[in-house]
């Protein structure tokens, strides 16, 4: 039905409410104050255009509104102090809130909702318009317009369907949206979606942080009437831009299609590309020239088709190519493919570097004049002949190696080869002489065709061969040499001369007079398996008198001991088919000896002879090897032709004699001086023979130390020469320098080239050295000032 509403004062709540025209209300105290308030409310309602009504002017009714509404609607509700609600279903539930219009809802303190279903859900919020909404949490925000929405704090949305989601943001215009914090959208369907962005004009999109957009992709706009900027962050107009471009390009030009098809590309961070198809892809790289490519980090490519692929590399010139780290390629077609090098050409297309000033610093380049002078000085006392056409060059492939002479080859680490076709193959080896070869590690070959093939071997003289480790050879099989003028040895390891040997021999002969000795073989060598006493058959042989009773298992026995032993053995004699000849034991029943090997003999409790022709004598002795002999309790001869002498002795290697065991070794005492090549020697002989060898070794060691000292002095002289090279100091200029050094009687020269960049920021240096010990060295470096 059609109802007429009026506002009446509610004493209970202290608020004005809209109600039916038939309702009655009391007159509020203070008519003048009541009328003033009603007038203010009415004025606000008229300005907003939300309602129309008549001002009655009496004390009870201050505002009436008429609306056609469905049956069942509720009266307006203003439930908090200072609240105002006008319209069916209008609710003002916050202190000081205002709700005007059908279904208007102001639920939070200080909120105001004007219009059909308008909602102000946040503190001090203002929503005006059909369905306008200031959502929960959007404090101090304003939404004006049909279906306008604000969800961010301190924000404003004006216009139908406008929307603000960000805090401190503004959207003005039909469907304008500001969805990020601190964003502004001004214009029909303008959209500011990034933090701090501004979208100006119909359809403008600002989707990057802290940017201003006046259009969208495909719908860009010009900004007209822009005044000339005066501060660093001001916008500039076209006039200023044209002037700046003219100034910038006055001394810089680059040609191309100018249609975008051949643009320069700078993809690397902090990179620069200049020229058609120029590409600076490395970090902090620089490419200048058509199709130039600076690929490496901090690389520089200047020139058409120039390429700087290595990190820190530089390519200057048409098709110059610097592919290695810190390499420099200078000039058309130059290739720098080794790290830390400067190339001025390519293989087969080398260049000279002209007008090189004389180097003065250790790392300066040198010119030909300096090099010739240095070569003359270096070769004054050193000469080597050959084809001199590169066909027979010396080769030093080993690290720290030196090769001198035609076809000389130093392939081992720290090796030295001197002489035509000499070869120092082993590590730390030395070959001196034509066709001399030092193949073993630490070997030395001195002389024509001398050959030291084993480790630590020394071959001295023409054709000498040293093929055993730790030996010195002065000849070869069938071509032996004497070593003359050998001083008498004094230390244990010294070599001895013939005079010393004769003296030892005479002393030995005197002591051997009347002594019993081993027999000799047909070739004069000593037969240690045979001793023949001086008596003969006619004299009845030789009797050994005064033989004391043997105590140890290896002692000789006298006749008395033998008779006693025979008497004891006869009592326990046992003969049976399993023991072909004889077994003797202390207790036949439980500890019988076993001689199971062919022609073997076992004597003693539990003695066991299993090898062919084996002999085991002594309790628990074992002779298991063929022709083995075990003499003594628990002696064990397990290897063929071995002999174990004494209690517990073990002979486990063929054709050996053992007088003990591992951990239980014995001395052999009273050994006479040996006289034959295979005789045993006593300590006196050993000390005398070693004394001579020690002197020779000391002399060799002294020579090596002196040589090492000279090498070290040469290295010091090289360092002094390198340190004396001056360096270029003028920007854009280079310098070639040469310097010399001397130390401890050794000398060295150094030649260097240096270059200072045009800006004075970069310095490049290359140097080479040579010393009087035949050592060569080189270095390269670069530096940057900042």
C-alpha angles and dihedrals in degrees: 000000000000110000132184116216130201135182119248133179116252111211093193096056100024091231140115115246134183115239144157119302089243094058119103128214136183122258109259115238113259105035095196092055090046092051092049092052092048091051092052092050092047092050090052092049093049092050092051091048091219098126142011125214148141126265107228098189098210126118098255106042120046103159134020129187128186122206137164105233135165120265117269097040117142132236120259115274127214105173104168134064114279092010124140126199125179126175138036112308090001111152127196103177100156127084108268091002127146129210119181123173140032109319092353110163127200104171104163133063113281093006122142127199121184123180143027109330091344113164130202106182101163135070114281089356122156122206121176126172142046105315093350111165135198100183130216112290095020094115120184091010132136131214117185123176139044112310090354111158136199123185101160128083119255091009137134131212119184124176139046112302091359115152136197120187100161129081119255090010137136133210119182122176142040108319091348110162132198105181102165133064118277091006129141128204116186119180144033108319092349111162126204105181103159129074112270092004127142125206114194122190140010112325095357115155123205107185102152124082117263095000135129117223125192096180144355139259105299092009103070123161137208120236107224135195092029112168118225111275118243105179128063093254097042122115115251128220127228093265092058092045093051091049092050093047091050091052093045095050098041091097097023127067133169126178133205145121089304090208100100095259095106102030121157114253126214106180097153120091111264090003129145128207124186125181140030111317090356110158126198104180101153126086110273089356128155125210121179123172138047110307091354114157127203100187104158125075111269089005128148126210117180121174139042110308090356112156128199104183102157123081109263091008128143128207118185120180142030109320091351108162125201106179103159130076113276090356125146125210113191122190140010112325095357115155124204106185101155124078119257095008136124117221125192096180144357139258105299091008103070123161136207121236106226135195092029112168119224110277118241105177128066093253097040121116116249128221127229093265092057092044094051091049091049092046091050091052093044095048098042091099097024127068134169127178133207145119090305090207100100095260095105103030121156114252126214106180098153120090111264089003128145128207123186125181139031111316090356110158126198104180101153126086110274089355127156126210122179123172138047110306091354114156127203100187104158125075111269088005127148126208117180121175138042110307090357112155128199105183101158123081110264089006127145128207118184120180143030109320091350109161126200104179102162131072115274090002126142125208113192122190141008111329095355115156124205106184101155124077119256094011136123116219125193096180143354139258106302092008103069123161136208121237106224135195092030111169118225111276117242106175126064094255097042121116115249128222128226093263090060091046093050090051091053090047094052091049090049094049091052092052093045094054106119092004123133110246140183118269119255130238123236091266091055096256120132116266103212091185094067136056119176118191121221098252121094136206094269092056093044096252128275124308121211107213133198095025108172121221109281113243106178125056091253097047122111115250129221127228092266092056090044093052091049092049092049091049091052093045094050089058091058099036114140125181121188138146093264092058105052099198120354144345124177128189141160092244115023094192100057111011107038120165117242123215103176100151121093110275090354127150127210122185124174140041109314091352110162126199109179102153124088110270088000123155123204115181121173137045111305091357117154129203105179100152122087111264088004125149126205115185119179140036111309091357111157126201106178102157126078114268090004127141125207111194121191139013112320095359116153125206107184100153122079119258094007135125117221126193096181144356139258106301091008102070122160134208120238105223135195092030111170119226112274118242104179128065093256097039120118114251127217127226093267091057092046093051092048094049094047096049092072093048091054092059092051092048091049090052091050091047092049090052091051092049092049090050092049090048091053090049090052091048088050089052090051091050088050091052090050091049092048091048090053095060111108122223133225111265103175117089112247092015132107132208136206113204140181130193139172135212139189133193134165093353094310125108138199142182130213129199122191144173123207133181131193116205121242091258093046089237100110130050124191123192135183125179143170132198139196129185137195090259090066095253120142129196141176138188140180132197146166133201140187130213121215 
